[in-house]
Amino acid sequence: MGHVGRGLTLAALVTGLVTGCTAEGGSSDAASGASAKTTAKVAQRGGSVGASGSACELPVTFDIAEFWKAEAVDAGEATATTGDLAELADAFLRQGPVTMACEVDAKPAGKIGFLRVWTGEPGDADARSVLEDFVAAEKGASGAKYRTFKTGDVTGTEVEYVTTSELLEETKAEHALAVTTSQGPVVLHLGGMDTEEHEAMLPAYELAKSTLHATTA
């Protein structure tokens, strides 16, 4: 699993810790139910990531929405420091059994949020258990609804849930999916500033899910 590209610098990470954690903090059961009833729309393709030479080299490949920008995350570099910054970096870049490997930023498309890719070490865990551990590790997560999905040569588990921010006293919807590969598990997570922004970005998530394939050697 190569984490290539420029990666995130520590300065960018600190910015992400300040802005990303605040923006990605909450959700509600009502919002989750509403999104489940909405007919899935697929965004227009803008490129792809995952293959060798792409912005993020991953165990899977998928298409990203038009104008969205992908950037690799070097978690090893970000957590190599000591002290409080290292602890913050570790908390931000690791969730349950997986570590952040790529961020696909919606800002160039006029939206506020990320489609983040998390990867883990090879093992015996199935996609459902990986995803359950991922959600359990997210503070304020509740109302998780899991289901199996299949696209092309990939079968995995998808979840809709909500997160609640005690600081902001707000809730918002979240979507994530997990698959297992010979290189380890992969989780794709879509957050957003709030439920409205999350719903606006769902077509990009659906595009990624519908074009997901295991990376070929």
Secondary structure, 3 states (H helix, E strand, C coil): CCCCCCCCCHHHHHHHHHHHHHHCCCCCHHHHHHHHHCCCCCCCEEEEEECCCCCCECCEEEEEECCCEEEECCHHHHCCCCCHHHHHHHHHHEECCEEEEEEEECHHHCCCCEEEEEECCCCCCCHHHHHHHHHHCCCCEEEEEEEEEEECCEEEEEEEEEEEECCCCEEEEEEEEEEEECCEEEEEEECCCCHHHHHHHHHHHHHHHHCCEECCC
